[in-house]
């Protein structure tokens, strides 16, 4: 069954506990935990305390693969991924989101896809590789990831689609959705307005509908095909000047998701046993 969750990164730089609290206030189905240097994000006991306090399940774990989390759980990226999957299994989360390796992580990159599949098999957790984007340095494009930024050609079983990353890559998210096919198991709900030729390495994570990606069309396609993965809001609320303003941004994101994944009127009528008679 499709669920709509919220990443704790949505309230950055606030704590993970605040992420759980805002997700509960807004009415999301659950939380994706970004593992950070914050101790509560790194242990099952820490996550369970927040789950119990706010009555919110953990749907997914985002492995600590960002530059800001370089030293979380040591420096070995394979151990980081394995620990993230073990943590997910302990708290009942079905998915771990992981980025492709940085090119300078050459040893890890060589075995990345093997490690992803092995970790998934060992833990029973879906390891969904996220689409990334090329970095722009002095007007030149730099391929920062290996085996690449786009997992469509990877030999992996599960993929995470991020709309903001698609934007910076110059990709159409609906085309990516079709290309990923049944391997698409997780979605980061956001939007992007930046073009592939913009000199940026940091993506926008706009509210859905505020960028140029076909977010509504992708959600509608997923709903129409009875997709059963998780849609997780990953939007930037750092400019919010108050708690009420931040909550409004998160509510608007959730409303967008629910609007565009709601059953079509015909489906509702059929499910309720009402015969549809065309008007004359």
C-alpha positions as CSV (number, residue, x, y, z in Angstrom):
1,X,0.0,0.0,0.0
2,X,1.3,3.4,-1.0
3,X,2.2,5.6,2.0
4,X,3.1,9.3,2.1
5,X,5.9,10.1,4.5
6,X,8.2,13.0,5.4
7,X,11.9,13.1,5.7
8,X,13.4,14.5,8.9
9,X,15.7,16.5,6.6
10,X,12.6,18.7,5.8
11,X,13.1,20.6,9.1
12,X,16.9,20.9,8.9
13,X,18.7,22.3,10.9
14,X,16.1,21.3,13.5
15,X,16.5,18.0,15.3
16,X,15.2,14.6,14.1
17,X,12.7,14.7,17.0
18,X,11.3,17.9,15.6
19,X,11.0,16.2,12.2
20,X,8.9,13.5,13.8
21,X,6.8,16.1,15.6
22,X,6.1,18.1,12.4
23,X,5.3,14.9,10.5
24,X,2.8,14.0,13.2
25,X,1.3,17.5,13.2
26,X,0.9,17.6,9.5
27,X,-0.7,14.1,9.3
28,X,1.9,12.2,7.3
29,X,1.8,8.4,7.3
30,X,5.4,8.1,8.6
31,X,8.9,9.3,8.6
32,X,12.1,8.8,6.7
33,X,15.1,9.3,9.0
34,X,18.2,10.9,7.7
35,X,21.0,9.4,9.6
36,X,23.2,12.3,10.8
37,X,25.7,13.2,13.5
38,X,22.7,13.4,15.9
39,X,22.9,10.3,18.1
40,X,19.2,9.7,18.2
41,X,19.2,8.9,14.4
42,X,21.9,6.3,14.8
43,X,20.3,3.7,17.1
44,X,17.1,1.7,17.2
45,X,16.5,2.8,20.8
46,X,16.8,6.5,19.8
47,X,14.4,6.0,16.9
48,X,11.9,4.0,19.0
49,X,11.8,6.8,21.5
50,X,10.8,9.3,18.8
51,X,8.4,6.8,17.2
52,X,6.6,6.2,20.6
53,X,6.6,9.9,21.6
54,X,5.0,11.0,18.3
55,X,3.2,7.8,17.3
56,X,4.9,7.8,13.9
57,X,6.4,4.8,12.2
58,X,9.7,4.9,10.4
59,X,9.1,4.1,6.7
60,X,12.6,4.4,5.5
61,X,16.2,5.2,6.5
62,X,18.5,7.5,4.5
63,X,22.1,6.1,4.8
64,X,24.7,8.7,6.0
65,X,26.3,9.2,2.6
66,X,26.4,13.0,2.6
67,X,29.7,14.9,2.9
68,X,28.3,16.3,6.2
69,X,28.0,12.8,7.6
70,X,31.4,11.6,6.4
71,X,32.5,10.3,9.9
72,X,29.1,8.9,11.1
73,X,29.7,5.2,11.8
74,X,33.3,5.5,10.6
75,X,34.6,6.1,7.2
76,X,33.9,2.8,5.4
77,X,30.9,3.4,3.2
78,X,30.0,-0.3,3.1
79,X,29.8,-0.4,6.8
80,X,27.6,2.7,6.8
81,X,25.2,1.1,4.3
82,X,25.1,-2.2,6.3
83,X,24.4,-0.4,9.6
84,X,21.7,1.6,7.9
85,X,20.0,-1.5,6.7
86,X,20.3,-3.2,10.1
87,X,18.8,-0.2,11.7
88,X,15.9,-0.2,9.2
89,X,15.2,-3.8,9.9
90,X,15.2,-3.2,13.7
91,X,12.6,-0.5,13.6
92,X,10.4,-2.0,10.9
93,X,11.4,0.3,8.0
94,X,11.1,-1.3,4.6
95,X,13.6,0.8,2.6
96,X,17.1,2.3,2.8
97,X,18.0,5.1,0.5
98,X,21.6,5.2,-0.6
99,X,23.5,7.4,-3.1
100,X,25.9,6.0,-5.7
101,X,29.5,6.2,-4.4
102,X,31.7,9.3,-5.0
103,X,34.3,8.6,-7.6
104,X,37.1,8.9,-5.1
105,X,35.6,5.9,-3.2
106,X,37.1,3.7,-5.9
107,X,37.2,0.4,-3.9
108,X,33.6,0.8,-2.7
109,X,32.5,1.9,-6.2
110,X,33.9,-1.2,-7.8
111,X,31.8,-3.5,-5.6
112,X,28.9,-1.1,-4.9
113,X,26.1,-3.0,-6.8
114,X,27.3,-6.3,-5.3
115,X,27.3,-4.7,-1.8
116,X,23.8,-3.2,-2.4
117,X,22.3,-6.6,-3.4
118,X,24.1,-8.5,-0.7
119,X,23.0,-6.1,2.0
120,X,19.4,-6.2,0.9
121,X,19.4,-10.0,0.9
122,X,21.1,-10.2,4.3
123,X,18.6,-7.8,6.0
124,X,15.4,-8.2,4.0
125,X,15.4,-4.4,3.4
126,X,15.0,-2.8,0.0
127,X,18.2,-0.8,-0.8
128,X,17.0,1.8,-3.2
129,X,19.7,3.6,-5.1
130,X,18.9,7.3,-5.6
131,X,19.4,9.3,-8.9
132,X,21.9,12.0,-8.4
133,X,23.3,14.8,-10.7
134,X,26.6,16.0,-12.2
135,X,28.4,18.7,-10.3
136,X,29.2,22.0,-11.9
137,X,32.7,23.4,-11.3
138,X,33.8,26.6,-13.1
139,X,31.3,26.1,-15.8
140,X,32.4,22.5,-16.4
141,X,30.4,19.4,-15.6
142,X,32.1,16.9,-13.2
143,X,30.9,13.4,-12.9
144,X,31.2,13.0,-9.1
145,X,29.6,9.6,-8.8
146,X,30.6,6.1,-9.9
147,X,29.4,4.0,-11.7
148,X,27.3,7.1,-12.5
149,X,24.7,9.6,-11.3
150,X,21.7,7.9,-13.0
151,X,20.8,4.4,-11.8
152,X,18.7,3.4,-14.8
153,X,21.5,1.3,-16.2
154,X,22.6,-0.1,-12.9
155,X,22.2,-3.8,-12.1
156,X,20.2,-3.1,-9.0
157,X,16.8,-4.2,-7.8
158,X,15.4,-0.9,-6.4
159,X,15.7,2.8,-7.2
160,X,14.7,6.1,-5.5
161,X,13.5,8.9,-7.8
162,X,14.3,12.4,-6.6
163,X,12.7,15.2,-8.7
164,X,15.1,17.9,-7.7
165,X,18.1,15.7,-8.7
166,X,16.3,14.9,-12.0
167,X,16.0,18.7,-12.7
168,X,19.7,19.3,-12.1
169,X,20.6,16.4,-14.4
170,X,18.4,17.7,-17.2
171,X,16.1,14.7,-17.0
172,X,12.3,14.5,-17.2
173,X,11.1,12.7,-14.1
174,X,8.2,11.0,-16.0
175,X,10.6,9.6,-18.5
176,X,12.8,8.4,-15.7
177,X,9.8,6.8,-14.0
178,X,9.0,4.8,-17.2
179,X,12.7,3.9,-17.6
180,X,13.0,2.6,-14.1
181,X,9.9,0.6,-14.4
182,X,9.2,-1.9,-11.6
183,X,12.6,-1.1,-10.0
184,X,11.2,2.3,-8.9
185,X,10.5,1.5,-5.2
186,X,10.8,4.9,-3.5
187,X,10.1,8.6,-4.4
188,X,11.5,11.8,-2.8
189,X,8.7,14.3,-3.3
190,X,10.0,17.7,-4.2
191,X,10.6,19.8,-7.3
192,X,13.3,21.6,-9.1
193,X,13.6,24.6,-11.4
194,X,17.3,24.6,-12.1
195,X,18.5,23.5,-15.5
196,X,21.3,21.0,-16.2
197,X,23.5,23.9,-17.4
198,X,23.2,25.9,-14.2
199,X,26.4,26.2,-12.2
200,X,25.2,24.4,-9.1
201,X,26.1,21.4,-7.0
202,X,23.4,22.0,-4.4
203,X,19.9,21.1,-5.4
204,X,16.7,23.0,-4.5
205,X,14.1,20.6,-3.2
206,X,11.3,23.0,-3.9
207,X,7.7,22.3,-2.9
208,X,6.0,20.1,-5.6
209,X,4.4,22.2,-8.2
210,X,6.9,25.1,-7.7
211,X,9.5,23.9,-10.2
212,X,9.5,22.5,-13.8
213,X,9.3,18.8,-13.2
214,X,6.2,16.8,-14.1
215,X,5.6,15.9,-10.4
216,X,1.8,15.6,-10.6
217,X,2.0,13.4,-13.7
218,X,4.4,11.0,-12.0
219,X,2.2,10.7,-9.0
220,X,-0.8,10.2,-11.1
221,X,1.0,7.5,-13.0
222,X,2.0,5.7,-9.8
223,X,-1.5,5.8,-8.5
224,X,-3.0,4.6,-11.7
225,X,-0.6,1.6,-11.8
226,X,-1.3,0.6,-8.2
227,X,2.3,1.3,-7.2
228,X,2.9,0.3,-3.6
229,X,6.2,2.1,-2.7
230,X,6.6,5.1,-0.4
231,X,6.4,8.7,-1.4
232,X,8.5,10.8,1.0
233,X,8.5,14.6,1.2
234,X,12.0,15.9,1.0
235,X,11.4,19.7,0.7
236,X,13.5,22.6,1.9
237,X,11.7,24.7,4.6
238,X,14.8,26.5,5.9
239,X,13.4,29.9,4.9
240,X,10.3,29.5,7.1
241,X,10.2,32.3,9.6
242,X,8.0,30.6,12.1
243,X,6.7,27.1,13.2
244,X,3.3,28.0,11.6
245,X,5.0,28.8,8.3
246,X,7.1,25.6,8.3
247,X,4.0,23.6,9.1
248,X,2.1,25.2,6.2
249,X,4.8,24.3,3.8
250,X,4.7,20.7,4.9
251,X,0.9,20.6,4.8
252,X,0.9,22.0,1.3
253,X,3.4,19.2,0.2
254,X,1.2,16.5,1.8
255,X,-2.0,17.9,0.2
256,X,-0.3,17.9,-3.2
257,X,0.7,14.3,-2.8
258,X,-2.8,13.2,-1.7
259,X,-4.5,15.2,-4.4
260,X,-2.5,13.6,-7.2
261,X,-2.5,10.1,-5.8
262,X,-6.2,10.0,-4.9
263,X,-8.3,7.3,-6.7
264,X,-9.9,8.6,-9.9
265,X,-13.7,9.2,-9.5
266,X,-14.4,6.1,-11.7
267,X,-12.2,4.0,-9.5
268,X,-14.0,5.2,-6.3
269,X,-17.4,4.4,-7.8
270,X,-16.4,0.9,-9.0
271,X,-14.8,0.1,-5.6
272,X,-18.1,1.1,-3.8
273,X,-20.2,-1.0,-6.2
274,X,-21.8,2.0,-7.9
275,X,-22.6,1.4,-11.6
276,X,-21.5,4.3,-13.7
277,X,-24.2,5.3,-16.3
278,X,-23.0,7.8,-18.9
279,X,-25.1,11.0,-19.1
280,X,-27.1,11.6,-22.3
